[in-house]
Amino acid sequence: MSSVALNFKKYGSGGEPLIIIHGLFGSHSNWAWHCRKFAEHYTVYALDMRNHGASPHVPSMDYAAMAEDVVRFMSEHELDHAHVLGHSMGGKVAMQLALSKPSLVDRLIVADVAPVQYGGERGEHDEIFKGLCALKPETLETRNQADQQLAEWVEDEIVRQFLLSNLVRREAGGFEWRINLPVLKESYPALRDKPSVAGPFEGPVLFIRGDLSDYIKPEHKDAILTLFPKATVKTIMQTGHWLHAEKPETFHRLAADFLGD
């Protein structure tokens, strides 16, 4: 499987490199606030993963391939090693990178995801895919129309606005998806999977979980420590899966303290 050249945005210069990897349906712009904060001390590279943002659309998508995309990015930008932070899907990409290419990763931060295979108990993404696939973006005149239609499947307005940030206007009228929606839907079983094991990764690792989220459970402790024996887990109270957006200052402080150790 061939790697692709990823779109990115760079913040700051002169500090140690920090790579930030977004989650499913996201893009580097979701992390702009954190990137600006981290750029006070680090050179930050915020990536768009394949089939997301302005990165290429390709017909395949799994964690091994996405990790190779990051390897290629680091090679192209002459980064021998870097700190890596990933959220959700991006957290699994970051874990895959650390397990398969440990020399490339200094410190690893994983936001609200465990190195386990998730089953079908998480139905929210199924509803999201149904809603997104039901929209006909080329017929829409306004984002408000899209929001009203998507509300049938996705109740949370904040989540809808996040998803609809992937709509871009067409010159011919209407909208189109910036994400490669058909491939994301087809690849979703692979995105539920755990990273393929090559490790363990012996470097320092911080897992940050939201106490209202069930992506990192107590029963995941053995899986975490088997692959990441130096891992610690911190919890941000009164946050769910979007912990970095719900309590950005707290998330940033935990991450910055860990990177600065």
NUDRENNU-135419 format. One record per atom (N, C-alpha, C, O): x, y, z. Coordinates in steps of 0.2 Angstrom, whole numbers, plus 2048, in hexadecimal, padded with zeros to 3 digits. Example, Ala and Ser with C-alpha at 12.3 -4.5 7.8 and 13.67 -1.06 7.14 Angstrom:
2
8427E4827
83E7EA827
8427F0827
8477EF82A
8407F5823
8447FB824
840800827
843806828
***
This chain:
261
8047FA800
800800800
804806800
809807804
80380B7FB
8088117FB
8058167FF
800817800
80A81A802
809820806
807826802
8088267FC
80482B805
802831802
805837805
80783680B
80683C801
809842804
803846808
7FE848804
80484780E
7FF84A812
7FF852812
804855812
7F9855812
7F885C813
7FA85D81A
7F885981F
7FC86381C
7FE865822
7FE86D823
7FE87081E
7FE86F82A
80087682B
805876831
804872836
80A87A830
80F87B834
80E881839
80C886836
81088083F
80F885844
816886848
81988184A
81888C848
81F88D84C
82588A849
824888843
82A88B84C
831889849
83688984F
83688D853
83B88584E
840885853
840880858
84587E85B
83A87E85A
83987A860
83987285D
839871857
83986E862
838867860
83286585C
82D86985D
832861857
82C860853
82785C857
82885785B
82185E856
81B85B858
81685A853
81485F850
814854852
80F85284C
808851850
80884D854
80385484D
7FC853850
7F885084A
7F8852844
7F484B84C
7F0847848
7E984784A
7E8844850
7E5849846
7DE84A847
7DA843847
7DD83E845
7D4843849
7CF83D849
7CB83D843
7CC84183E
7C7837843
7C283683D
7BE83C83C
7BB83F840
7BD83E836
7B9843833
7BC84A834
7B984F833
7C284A837
7C5850839
7CA853834
7CB85182E
7CE858836
7D385B832
7D885F837
7D785F83D
7DE861834
7E3864838
7E086B83B
7E286D841
7DB86E838
7D887483B
7D4873841
7D4878845
7D286D843
7CF86B849
7D486D84F
7D186E855
7DA86C84E
7DF86D853
7E3874853
7E8875856
7E087984F
7E387F84F
7E5883855
7EA885856
7E088385A
7E1886860
7E7883864
7EC886866
7E787C864
7ED878867
7F3879864
7F887A867
7F387985D
7F987A859
7FC88185B
80288185C
7F888685B
7FB88D85D
7FE88D864
803890865
7FB889869
7FE88986F
804885870
809887873
80487F86C
80A87B86C
81087F869
81687D86A
80E883864
813886860
81788B864
81D88D861
81588D86A
81989186E
82088E870
825891872
820887870
826883872
82887E86D
82D87B86E
82487C868
825877864
82487985C
82187E85B
827875858
826876851
82087184F
82186B850
81A87384E
81486F84E
81286E846
812872842
811867845
80F86583E
80886283F
80885C842
80386583D
7FC86383D
7FA860837
7FA863832
7F8859837
7F8856830
7F085582F
7EC855833
7EF854828
7E8852826
7EA84B824
7EE84981F
7E6846827
7E783F825
7E483D81E
7E084181B
7E683881B
7E3836814
7DC836815
7D983481A
7D983880F
7D183880F
7CE83D813
7C883D814
7D2842816
7D084781A
7D384E818
7D884E815
7CF85381A
7D285A819
7D485B812
7D185980D
7DA85D810
7DD85F80A
7E2859808
7E585A803
7E285480B
7E784E809
7E384A804
7DD84A803
7E7846800
7E58427FB
7DF83D7FC
7DF83A802
7DB83C7F8
7D68377F8
7D88317F5
7DA8317EF
7D882B7F9
7DB8257F7
7D681F7F9
7D28207FD
7D681A7F5
7D18157F6
7D28107FC
7CE80C7FE
7D8811800
7D980C806
7DB81180C
7DD81680B
7D980E812
7DA811818
7DA80C81E
7D580981F
7E080C821
7E1808827
7E780B82B
7EA80F828
7E8808831
7ED80C835
7F480B833
7F880F833
7F5805830
7FC80482D
7FE809827
80380C827
7F980A823
7FA80F81D
7FA816820
7FE81A81E
7F6818825
7F681F827
7FD82082B
7FF82582B
7FF81B82F
80681C832
80B81D82D
81082182E
80B819827
81081A822
81082181F
81582481D
80982481F
80982B81C
80D82F821
81083481E
80C82E827
81083282C
81783182B
81B83682C
81A82B82A
82182A829
82382E823
828831823
81F82D81E
821831818
821839819
82683C817
81D83B81D
81D84281E
823844822
826849821
825840827
82B84282B
831841827
835845827
83183C822
83783C81E
837842819
83D845818
832844816
83284A812
834850815
836855812
83285181C
83485781F
83A856824
83B85A828
83E851822
844850826
84385082D
847853831
83E84C830
83D84C837
83F845839
83C840837
84584483C
84883E83E
84483B844
843835845
84083F848
83C83D84E
838843850
83984984E
832841853
82E847855
82984485B
82983E85C
82784985F
821847863
81B84685F
81A84A85A
816842861
81084185D
80A841862
80A83E867
805845860
7FF845863
7F984385E
7F9846859
7F583E860
7F083C85C
7E983B860
7E9839866
7E483D85D
7DD83D860
7D983785C
7D8838856
7D6833860
7D182E85D
7D482A858
7D9827859
7D282A851
7D582784C
7DC82984B
7E182584A
7DE83084C
7E583284C
7E982F852
7EF82E851
7E682E857
7E982A85D
7EB82485B
7F182185D
7E7820857
7E9819855
7EF81A850
7F381584F
7EE81F84B
7F4820847
7FA82184A
80081E849
7FA82584F
800827853
803821857
809820857
7FE81D85A
80081685D
804812858
80980F859
801811852
80380D84D
80A80F84B
80F80B84A
80B81684A
812818848
81781784E
81C81484C
815818854
81A816859
81B80F85A
82180D85B
81780B858
818803859
81C801853
8207FC854
81B80484D
81E801847
825805846
829802843
82580B848
82B80F847
82D81384D
82D81984D
82F80F852
830812859
836818859
83581C85D
83A817854
84081C854
83D823852
841828853
83882384F
83582A84C
83182D852
830833851
82F82A857
82B82D85C
82F82E863
83182A866
82F835865
83283686B
82D835871
82D830875
82883A872
823839876
81C838873
81B83C86E
818834875
811833872
80B835876
80B83387C
807838874
80183A877
7FB837873
7FA83986D
7F7833877
7F1830874
7EA833877
7EA83287D
7E6836873
7E0839876
7DA835875
7D883486F
7D883287A
7D182F87B
7D0829876
7CB829872
7D5825876
7D481F872
7D981A874
7DF81B877
7D7813874
7DC80E877
7DE80A871
7DB80A86C
7E3806872
7E680186D
7E27FB86D
7E57F586D
7DC7FB86C
7D77F586B
7D37F6865
7D27FB862
7D07F0864
7CB7F085E
7C47F2861
7C27EF866
7C17F785F
7BA7F9861
7B57F585D
7B57F4857
7B07F2860
7AA7EF85D
7A57F385A
7A67F9859
79F7F0859
79A7F4856
7957F885B
7907FA85A
7987F7862
7947FA867
793802866
78F805869
798805863
79880C862
79480E85C
79780F856
78E80F85D
789810857
789817854
78681984F
78D81C858
78C823856
78F82484F
78D82884B
79482184D
798821847
79381E841
79382183C
78F819843
78B81683E
78681B83C
78481C836
78381F841
77E824840
78182A83C
77E82D838
78782C83E
78A83183A
78B82F833
78A83382E
78E829831
78E82782A
788827827
787829821
78282582A
77C825827
77A82C825
77782D820
77B83082A
779837829
77D83B823
77A83E81F
78383A823
78883D81E
78683A817
78683E813
785834817
784830811
77D83280E
77C832808
778834812
772836810
77283D80D
76D83F809
77684180F
77684880C
779848805
77D844803
77684C801
77884D7FA
77B8547FA
7778597F8
7818557FB
78485C7FC
7838607F6
7838667F6
78385D7F0
7838617EA
77C8647E9
77C8697E5
7778627ED
7718657EC
77086B7F2
76B86E7F2
77486B7F6
7738707FC
7758777FA
77A8787F6
77187C7FD
7728837FC
776886801
77A88B800
775883807
77888680D
77A881812
77887B812
77F882817
78187E81C
77B87C821
77B877824
777881822
771881826
76D87B824
76A877828
76C87A81D
76887581A
76B86E81C
76886A81E
77286E81C
77586881D
774866825
773860827
77586B829
77486A830
76D868832
76D863836
76886A82F
761868830
76086182E
75D85D832
76385F828
762858826
76685382A
76484E82C
76C85582C
771851830
76E850837
77084B83A
76A85483A
767854840
76384E841
76284B847
76184B83C
75D84583C
76183F83F
75E83A842
76783F83E
76C83A840
77083C845
772837849
772842846
77784484B
77484A84F
77384F84C
772848855
76F84D859
77385385C
77185985C
77985285D
77E856860
78085C85B
78385A856
77E86285C
77F867857
787868856
78986A851
78B86885C
79286985B
795864857
799865853
79385D858
796858853
79385984C
797858847
78D85B84B
78B85D844
78F862841
79186283B
791868845
79586D842
79C86B840
79F86D83B
79F866844
7A5863843
7A585F83D
7A9860838
7A085B83C
79F857836
79E85B830
7A185A82A
79A860830
79986482A
79E869828
79E86C823
7A386A82D
7A986D82B
7AD86A825
7B186D821
7AB864823
7AD86081D
7AA862817
7AC85F812
7A4866817
7A1868811
7A586E80E
7A6873812
7A686E808
7A9874804
7A58767FE
7A28717FB
7A587C7FD
7A087E7F7
7A487D7F1
7AA87D7F0
79F87B7EC
7A287A7E5
7A18807E1
79C8847E2
7A58817DC
7A48877D8
79E8867D4
79B88B7D2
79C8807D2
79687F7CE
78F8807D2
78A87F7D0
7908817D9
78A8817DD
78A87B7E2
78C8767E0
78787C7E7
7868777EC
78D8757F0
79187A7F0
78D8707F3
79386E7F7
7968677F5
7938647F1
79C8657F7
79E85F7F7
7A285D7FD
7A4862801
7A38577FE
7A7855804
7AF855803
7B18547FE
7B2858808
7B9858808
7BC85280A
7C1850808
7B984E80E
7BB847810
7B984280B
7B4844806
7BC83D80A
7BB837806
7B5833809
7B782D80B
7AF835809
7AA83280D
7A982A80B
7A9826810
7A9828805
7A8821803
7AD81D806
7AC817808
7B481F806
7B981B808
7B981B810
7BB816813
7B8820813
7B782081A
7B281B81D
7B3817821
7AC81B819
7A781681B
7A980F81A
7A880B81E
7AC80E814
7AE807813
7B4805817
7B57FF819
7B880A819
7BE80881D
7BD808825
7C1806829
7B680A827
7B580A82E
7B7804832
7B9805838
7B57FE830
7B77F8834
7BF7F8835
7C17F683A
7C37FA830
7CA7FA831
7CC800836
7D17FF83A
7C8805837
7C980B83B
7C7809842
7C980C847
7C3804843
7C180184A
7C77FD84D
7C77FB853
7CB7FA848
7D07F584A
7D57F884F
7D67FF84F
7D97F4852
7DF7F6856
7E57F7852
7E57F484C
7EA7FB854
7F07FB850
7F37F4850
7F37F0854
7F67F384A
7FA7EC849
8007ED84D
8047F184D
8017E7851
8067E7856
80D7E6853
80F7E184F
8127EB854
8197EA853
81D7EB859
8237E9859
81A7EF85E
81E7F1863
8207EC868
8227E6866
8217ED86F
81E7F3872
8227F9871
8287F986F
81F7FF872
823805871
825807878
82180887D
82C808879
82F809880
82F810882
832812887
82D81587E
82E81C87F
82881E884
82381A885
828824886
82382788B
81D828887
81D82B881
81782788A
810827887
80B82A88C
80B828891
80782F889
80283188E
7FB83088A
7FA832884
7F782C88D
7F082C88B
7EC83188F
7EC831895
7E883588B
7E383988F
7DC83788D
7DA837887
7D8836892
7D1834891
7CC839894
7CE83D898
7C6839891
7C183D894
7BD838898
7BB833896
7BB83B89E
7B88368A3
7B08348A1
7AE8308A3
7AD83889C
7A783789A
7A7832893
7A2830890
7AD831891
7AE82D88B
7B082688D
7B3824892
7AE821889
7AF81A88A
7B4817885
7B5811884
7B881B882
7BD81987D
7C3816881
7C781187E
7C5818887
7CA81588B
7C7813891
7C5817896
7C680C892
7C3809898
7C980689C
7CE80589A
7C78058A3
7CB8018A7
7CE7FB8A4
7D47F98A5
7CA7F78A1
7CC7F189E
7D17F1898
7D37EC896
7D27F7896
7D77F8891
7DE7F9894
7E37FA890
7DF7F989A
7E57FA89D
7EA7F589B
7F07F7899
7E97EF89B
7EE7EA899
7F07EB892
7F67EA890
7EB7EC88D
7ED7ED886
7F27F3885
7F77F3882
7F07F9889
7F47FF889
7FC7FD88B
8007FF888
7FC7FA891
8037F9894
8077F4891
80D7F4891
8037EF88D
8077EA88A
80B7ED884
8107EB882
8077F2880
80A7F587B
80E7FB87C
8137FD879
80C7FE882
810805884
81180488B
80E80788F
81680188D
8187FF894
819806899
81980589F
81B80B895
81C811899
817816899
81781C89A
811814897
80B818896
80881A89D
8088168A2
80582089D
8018238A3
7FB8258A0
7FA82789A
7F68258A4
7EF8278A2
7EC82C8A6
7EC82C8AC
7EA8328A3
7E78388A7
7E08398A4
7DF83789E
7DC83B8A9
7D583C8A7
7D38438A8
7D58468AD
7CF8468A3
7CC84C8A4
7C584C8A6
7C18498A2
7C384E8AB
7BC84D8AE
7B88528AA
7B98578A7
7B184F8A9
7AC8528A6
7AD85489F
7AB85989C
7B184F89C
7B284F894
7B0849891
7B1843894
7AE84988B
7AD843887
7B3842882
7B9843884
7B183F87C
7B683D878
7BA843875
7C0842872
7B6849874
7B984F872
7BD853877
7BC859877
7C085087B
7C3853881
7C8859880
7C885E883
7CB85987A
7D085E878
7CC864876
7CF86A877
7C6864874
7C2869872
7BD86C878
7BC871879
7BB86787C
7B7868882
7BB86C887
7B887188A
7C186A889
7C586D88E
7CC86E88B
7D186B88D
7CD873886
7D3873883
7D9875888
7DE873887
7D887A88C
7DD87C891
7E0876895
7E6875896
7DB872898
7DD86D89C
7E1867898
7E686589A
7DE866892
7E286188D
7E986488C
7ED86088C
7E986A88A
7F086D888
7F586C88E
7FA86B88D
7F286E894
7F786E899
7F986789B
7FF86689C
7F586289A
7F785B89B
7FC859896
802856897
7FB85A890
7FF85988A
80685C88B
80B85988A
80686388C
80C86788C
810865892
816864891
80D863898
81186189E
81585A89C
81A85989E
811856898
81484F897
81A850892
81F84D892
81985588D
81E856888
82485988B
82A858888
82385D890
828861893
82C85D898
83186089B
82A85789A
82D85389F
83485289E
83884E8A2
***
